[in-house]
Amino acid sequence: MKNMKVQVSPSHSRGAILLVSMVFLLLMALVAGTVMQTSMLEFKMAGNDQFREEAFQKAQAVSSSISEDVDNFPVVGDVGYTNCVTGDADPDCDIFSLTIDSAIASVPTGVALTAQVTREGPLILESFPVRLSESQTSSSPSYDAAIFEVVVEYSGSDVGLGNAEVAQGLAVRIVSSVQ
């Protein structure tokens, strides 16, 4: 017997491999596009978290700077008496005498930094328990105090940076005859 060879006509397989390759290439391009889009979104999300954290740290630093200077808390006026940063255009402010370290208060162009100290009620908190350091101890276990709220807002949304607002309560020890 003779070996019979079966020949497949090239006309039947012409273009099938090309078609399969093109479909596979299209699927790979879709997967690559999706991966790239997801990576860009994650990159933007990480940047937003960084800007938000930087804004919070800046606002916290300004709040701490304000809290360190006792002159920022005048024990005058009634409940709601507000002290703001010099040059602030807030109509709710009674005085503009807040002092903040200029190195801490510097912000990029387009960022708004506002800070204010508001006298809270009651006007005088009597017998407020204060824990003092050993060098400042007294025989009195408590003192009269004036309560203040420090609010700092860092707004960088106009230039694509983060926003943060920090509010901090503070009690200032006073002599009981001052109101």
N, C-alpha and C positions, 0 to 999 in steps of 0.2 A: 504494500500500500504506500501510496505516496502521502507525504505530509502535506496537509492542506493548510494553507495559511489564510486566515480570514483578515481581510483588509477593511479597515474602517475608512469610510470616505471622509476626507478632511472637510467636506462641506457641512457635515452634521455637527462638528465640534467647534466650528469657527465662531469666535466671539464669546463663548460661554465662560471661559476663564477671565476674560476682560470684564464681563458683566459682574461676575462674582467678586473680582478684585475691586471694582468701582463701588459696589455696595459695602464691602468691608472697609474701604477707605473712607466712605461717607460716615459709617458708624464710628470709626476712630476719630474723625474730625469732630463729630458731635460730642463724644466723650471728652476730647481735649478742650473744646470750647466750654463745656460745663465745668470742668476742673479749673480752668483759668478764671471763669466768672466767680466761682466759689472762693478761690484764692484771693481775688481782688476784694470781694466782700469781707472776708475775714481780715484782710489787711486794713481796710477802712474801719472796721469795728475795733481793731486793736489801737489804731490811731485815736479814735474817739475816746476810748477808755483812758489812754494816756493824757489827752487834753483835759478830760474831766478830772482826773487825779491831780494834774498840775494846778488846775483852777481851785480845787478843794485845798491843796497844800498852801497855795498863795493866800486864800481867804483865811485859813487857820493861822498863818503866820501874821497877817495883819491884825487879826483878833487878839492874838497873844501880845503883839506889840502895844496895842491899845490898852490891854489889861495891865501891863507892867507900869504904866505911868498913872499915878494917883491923881494928877491934875486933869486927867480926862473924865473924872467923875466928880463934878462939882455938886456938893450937897446943898443945892439951892433949888428954888422952884417947887412946883407941886408934882404930883404924879403925872407922868407924860412929858415932863420937861426933857427936851432932846438936844443933844450936843452932836454936831456934825463936823465933817472934815472941812477945813478952810477952802473956800472956792466951790463948795458943793452948792448946787442950785435947788436944793430941796426946800419948798415953802413950809414944810412941817417942822423945820429946825428952829429952835429958840436962840441958840448961839452956834458959832462956827469956830470952835477952838480945839478940836481934836488934834492931837499931835501924834504922828506916826513916823517912825524911822524912814527916811527917804529911800534908803536902799531896799527896804521891804515893800514900800508903797509903789515902787516903779513897776509899770506894766507896759506891755507892747502897745504899739499904735493901734487904735481901734477898739481897745478893751476898756470897759468902764469898771471902775472900782469905787464903790460907795461904802461908807461906814458911818454908823451912828450909835450913840449911847443914849438910851432912854431910861429915865427914872421910873421905876415900877413901884407899885403899892405893896404894902402899906408905906406911908411916908417915912415912918421910923419903925423899924422892927425891933421891939424891945426884948431884951434877954435872949439875944441870938447867940447860940453856943459857937464859940470860935476856938479852934485848936491852935495854940501858939507854939512857936519854937521855944526851946529851953531858955534862950537868952531874953525872950520877951514875956515870959510868964508873969502872971499877976495872981493876986488872991481871988479875983473875981472869975467865976467859971463862965460867965457870959457877958456880952457887951451889946450896946445898941448898934444897929446897922442900917444903912440905906441900901436898898436893892436896885441894881441896874441891869439892863439887858444890852449887850453889845451885839449888833447885827452888821455883818460884812457881806457884801455881795460883789462877786467877780463875774462880769458878763462879757464873754468873748465871742458870742454867737455871730456878731456882725462880720467877724474876720475868720470864722470857721474854727474858733477855739472853744474850750469848754466853759461851762457855767457852773457856779457853785454859790451857795449861800450858807453862812455859818452864823448861828445864834448862840450866845453864851451868856449865862446868868452870872452875876457877880455881886457879892455883898461887901460893902465898904464899911469898915468899923469906924464909928464916930463917937465923939464925946456926947454924952446923953443930953446936954443942954442945947446942942445945935439941932436946928430943924430945917 
